[in-house]
């Protein structure tokens, strides 16, 4: 096929898995009853290799073999729900199966009739096997031996599957998107659903596996920012008796500035709110204490029974 004379056809839209990239950075996409392949473009001056693969039926979805080291295969699900494996080098269908086409006996005609199952989705796995799933069964098809194994669907039938993708990290795990927006991670060897991921309300039409570090390795994602405690601002007041206006004093309120000689009590032994009064000697008068007491008296006079609606009580329990 002469590459310079082959013109790529327009893609077909409104289908899931319409296009897929190849291991060699090429592109495969569906064009009605054909599939077009465009090789990797080295630069703007180079001409890519273009191939068109013609089918006898409409193509519903495609997927590419993850390993093109020995063979360059891609698979296609056609209109009758048969899966065909094509070789891009020979441009021919070389393998495939029709497991999703069921046979039944027609009593009127006496012949065995075949019908296709609805809602078939498929994908390549890491080990180059093809996994396909319909409304009833899950099929694992081995390309190297051209054999298949059919098992339980695993996913509940109430979920209509819209797309499946095999994990590039684990050959026994695949992801399935549903028409109601649910994404499920399934281990078909253990026959269990690992996770149900709810993030959409509409049909999942496309997703992709990406390589990234686990969430726990990135502390910026898992740890919440540490909030600093808010400092309580010192209230501004024009009150001349405000205790915050007396920081320049030698001692704060409640502590005597000098030793009281007549009672034998010093600074270190005094504990309490009220200090012993020294009525005999006026030289020991504490101006700071007087300011505090005066301020308390003024506040008490301002508060009467009518203005005590916001009064609250604090109960303290002390362990003996």
TAZIUR-V693288 format. One record per residue. N is the residue number from 0. RES is the residue in one small letter. PHI is phi in whole degrees, -180 to 180 (none if undefined). PSI is psi in radians with two decimals (* if undefined). NEAR is the number of other ideal C-beta (glycine too) atoms within 8 Angstrom. Layout:
BEGIN
{{N;RES;PHI;PSI;NEAR} {N;RES;PHI;PSI;NEAR}}
END
This chain:
BEGIN
{{0;x;none;2.20;5} {1;x;-81;2.06;5} {2;x;-69;-0.62;9} {3;x;-69;-0.34;5} {4;x;-106;0.05;5} {5;x;-96;2.19;10} {6;x;-106;2.20;5} {7;x;-67;2.47;7} {8;x;-86;2.76;9} {9;x;-69;2.55;4} {10;x;-74;2.83;10} {11;x;-99;2.26;11} {12;x;-99;-3.11;5} {13;x;61;0.55;3} {14;x;-131;2.55;9} {15;x;-83;2.59;9} {16;x;56;0.81;10} {17;x;-73;-0.63;11} {18;x;-135;2.73;10} {19;x;-152;2.56;11} {20;x;-89;2.60;8} {21;x;-94;2.83;13} {22;x;-60;-0.38;8} {23;x;-101;0.48;7} {24;x;64;0.54;6} {25;x;-95;-3.05;10} {26;x;-136;2.29;9} {27;x;-120;2.31;13} {28;x;-147;2.74;12} {29;x;-86;2.37;13} {30;x;-132;1.36;12} {31;x;59;-1.99;8} {32;x;-89;0.31;9} {33;x;-136;2.82;12} {34;x;-127;2.25;15} {35;x;-105;2.39;14} {36;x;-118;2.27;14} {37;x;-124;2.13;9} {38;x;-75;3.02;9} {39;x;-66;2.42;7} {40;x;-99;2.06;7} {41;x;-70;-0.80;4} {42;x;-153;3.12;5} {43;x;-70;-0.35;4} {44;x;-88;-0.36;3} {45;x;-79;2.62;7} {46;x;-102;2.13;4} {47;x;-73;2.76;9} {48;x;-81;2.26;7} {49;x;-124;2.23;12} {50;x;-132;2.54;10} {51;x;-123;2.15;12} {52;x;-106;2.12;11} {53;x;-99;2.34;6} {54;x;-112;2.79;12} {55;x;-87;-0.21;5} {56;x;-131;2.92;8} {57;x;-68;2.47;8} {58;x;-94;2.26;16} {59;x;-95;-0.65;8} {60;x;-162;2.79;13} {61;x;-138;2.79;16} {62;x;-153;2.74;11} {63;x;-114;2.53;13} {64;x;-61;2.25;13} {65;x;-71;-0.19;8} {66;x;-126;1.98;7} {67;x;-110;0.49;10} {68;x;-74;-0.68;3} {69;x;-107;-0.83;4} {70;x;-126;2.69;7} {71;x;-115;1.49;9} {72;x;-104;2.64;14} {73;x;-141;2.71;15} {74;x;-116;2.63;16} {75;x;-137;2.40;12} {76;x;-99;2.06;14} {77;x;-100;-3.09;14} {78;x;-62;-0.61;7} {79;x;-86;0.21;8} {80;x;69;0.37;13} {81;x;-89;2.58;11} {82;x;-107;2.17;16} {83;x;-115;2.37;11} {84;x;-106;2.11;13} {85;x;-109;2.58;14} {86;x;-102;2.10;11} {87;x;-69;-0.43;11} {88;x;-77;-0.73;6} {89;x;-91;-0.19;6} {90;x;59;0.69;9} {91;x;-136;2.70;6} {92;x;-82;2.07;7} {93;x;-107;-0.45;8} {94;x;-142;3.10;8} {95;x;151;3.09;9} {96;x;-153;2.88;8} {97;x;-129;0.74;9} {98;x;-66;-0.54;10} {99;x;-85;0.13;13} {100;x;-106;1.90;12} {101;x;-91;2.61;8} {102;x;-106;2.47;7} {103;x;-144;2.74;8} {104;x;-94;2.15;7} {105;x;-91;1.91;9} {106;x;-67;-0.52;5} {107;x;-70;-0.73;4} {108;x;-96;-0.36;6} {109;x;80;0.16;5} {110;x;-110;2.76;6} {111;x;-85;2.08;7} {112;x;-101;2.75;9} {113;x;-125;2.45;8} {114;x;-138;2.62;7} {115;x;-92;2.62;10} {116;x;-88;2.60;12} {117;x;-84;2.73;6} {118;x;57;1.13;8} {119;x;-100;2.27;13} {120;x;-128;2.58;15} {121;x;-147;2.93;13} {122;x;-166;2.77;12} {123;x;-81;2.58;12} {124;x;-104;3.03;12} {125;x;-61;-0.61;10} {126;x;-87;0.26;5} {127;x;76;0.11;10} {128;x;-79;2.78;11} {129;x;-110;2.16;14} {130;x;-104;2.26;16} {131;x;-133;2.60;15} {132;x;-142;2.41;14} {133;x;-123;-2.80;14} {134;x;-72;-0.20;7} {135;x;-128;-0.65;6} {136;x;-131;2.84;10} {137;x;-115;2.29;12} {138;x;-120;2.30;15} {139;x;-114;2.01;12} {140;x;-109;2.21;13} {141;x;-98;2.13;9} {142;x;-72;-0.74;12} {143;x;-64;-0.64;5} {144;x;-102;-0.12;5} {145;x;56;0.78;6} {146;x;-130;2.86;6} {147;x;-141;2.79;9} {148;x;-131;2.31;6} {149;x;-111;2.34;8} {150;x;-138;-3.04;10} {151;x;-67;2.71;6} {152;x;-69;-0.52;10} {153;x;73;-0.96;10} {154;x;-73;2.32;11} {155;x;-57;2.51;4} {156;x;-68;-0.33;7} {157;x;-68;-0.30;3} {158;x;-96;2.05;12} {159;x;-85;2.07;7} {160;x;-80;2.32;13} {161;x;-107;-0.44;11} {162;x;-163;2.56;13} {163;x;-132;2.55;13} {164;x;-142;2.25;10} {165;x;-76;2.57;12} {166;x;-74;2.33;12} {167;x;-78;-0.03;7} {168;x;-110;-0.44;6} {169;x;-139;2.12;7} {170;x;-72;-0.19;9} {171;x;-103;0.10;7} {172;x;-120;2.40;13} {173;x;-140;2.78;13} {174;x;-110;2.47;13} {175;x;-128;2.22;14} {176;x;-99;2.55;13} {177;x;-117;2.95;14} {178;x;-74;-0.31;9} {179;x;-97;0.19;8} {180;x;94;0.00;12} {181;x;-86;2.42;12} {182;x;-116;2.24;15} {183;x;-121;2.39;14} {184;x;-101;2.13;11} {185;x;-123;2.39;13} {186;x;-106;1.84;11} {187;x;-77;-0.36;13} {188;x;-72;-0.69;5} {189;x;-87;-0.15;6} {190;x;54;0.94;8} {191;x;-146;2.66;7} {192;x;-91;2.08;9} {193;x;-76;-0.85;8} {194;x;-144;2.56;6} {195;x;-112;2.04;7} {196;x;-107;1.98;8} {197;x;-107;1.89;7} {198;x;-142;-0.06;5} {199;x;-133;2.72;8} {200;x;-111;-0.17;4} {201;x;-118;3.10;5} {202;x;-62;2.38;9} {203;x;-85;2.01;14} {204;x;-105;-0.26;7} {205;x;-163;2.50;7} {206;x;-160;2.94;9} {207;x;-148;2.55;5} {208;x;-81;2.44;9} {209;x;-128;2.71;4} {210;x;-95;2.18;4} {211;x;-158;2.85;4} {212;x;-76;2.65;4} {213;x;-59;2.75;6} {214;x;-65;-0.63;6} {215;x;-70;-0.28;5} {216;x;-79;-0.19;5} {217;x;-113;1.66;9} {218;x;-65;-0.41;5} {219;x;-67;-0.36;5} {220;x;-90;-0.71;6} {221;x;-84;-0.59;7} {222;x;-89;2.39;6} {223;x;-80;2.63;3} {224;x;-65;2.45;4} {225;x;-82;2.10;4} {226;x;-87;2.31;4} {227;x;-78;2.49;4} {228;x;-67;2.43;4} {229;x;-78;2.33;4} {230;x;-83;2.34;4} {231;x;-79;2.03;4} {232;x;-69;2.58;4} {233;x;-74;2.15;5} {234;x;-65;2.35;5} {235;x;-80;2.37;4} {236;x;-149;2.48;6} {237;x;-93;0.07;4} {238;x;-68;2.18;7} {239;x;-68;-0.30;5} {240;x;-100;0.23;10} {241;x;-67;2.34;8} {242;x;-67;-0.41;10} {243;x;-74;-0.14;8} {244;x;-89;0.07;8} {245;x;-121;0.62;10} {246;x;-72;-0.31;5} {247;x;-79;-0.16;3} {248;x;-69;2.81;7} {249;x;-67;-0.70;3} {250;x;-132;2.68;7} {251;x;-78;2.98;8} {252;x;-62;2.51;9} {253;x;98;-0.08;7} {254;x;-125;2.25;8} {255;x;-69;2.51;10} {256;x;-82;-0.43;7} {257;x;-134;2.85;5} {258;x;-72;2.37;6} {259;x;-91;1.90;13} {260;x;-82;-0.56;5} {261;x;-74;-0.36;7} {262;x;-106;-0.21;7} {263;x;80;0.30;5} {264;x;-109;2.24;7} {265;x;-109;-3.08;7} {266;x;-63;-0.68;7} {267;x;-72;-0.52;4} {268;x;-90;-0.18;6} {269;x;-81;2.18;10} {270;x;-137;2.21;3} {271;x;146;-3.05;5} {272;x;-94;-0.79;3} {273;x;-97;2.40;4} {274;x;-95;2.69;10} {275;x;-61;2.37;7} {276;x;-86;2.51;4} {277;x;-116;1.55;9} {278;x;-80;-0.39;3} {279;x;-73;-0.60;4} {280;x;-121;2.03;6} {281;x;-79;-0.12;4} {282;x;-70;-0.38;4} {283;x;-93;0.35;8} {284;x;-66;2.25;6} {285;x;-101;1.85;9} {286;x;-66;-0.66;6} {287;x;-64;-0.72;12} {288;x;-67;-0.65;10} {289;x;-65;-0.68;9} {290;x;-64;-0.71;12} {291;x;-66;-0.79;12} {292;x;-64;-0.67;8} {293;x;-65;-0.71;9} {294;x;-64;-0.70;12} {295;x;-64;-0.66;8} {296;x;-66;-0.71;8} {297;x;-65;-0.74;9} {298;x;-65;-0.61;8} {299;x;-68;-0.69;7} {300;x;-68;-0.53;6} {301;x;-71;-0.40;7} {302;x;-101;2.05;7} {303;x;-121;-3.02;6} {304;x;-67;-0.49;4} {305;x;-76;-0.41;4} {306;x;-105;0.40;7} {307;x;-109;0.56;8} {308;x;-70;-0.53;4} {309;x;-94;0.26;4} {310;x;-72;2.44;5} {311;x;-135;2.85;4} {312;x;-123;2.47;4} {313;x;-116;2.10;4} {314;x;-103;2.22;4} {315;x;-114;2.22;4} {316;x;-104;2.21;4} {317;x;-115;2.26;4} {318;x;-84;2.13;3} {319;x;-90;*;2}}
END
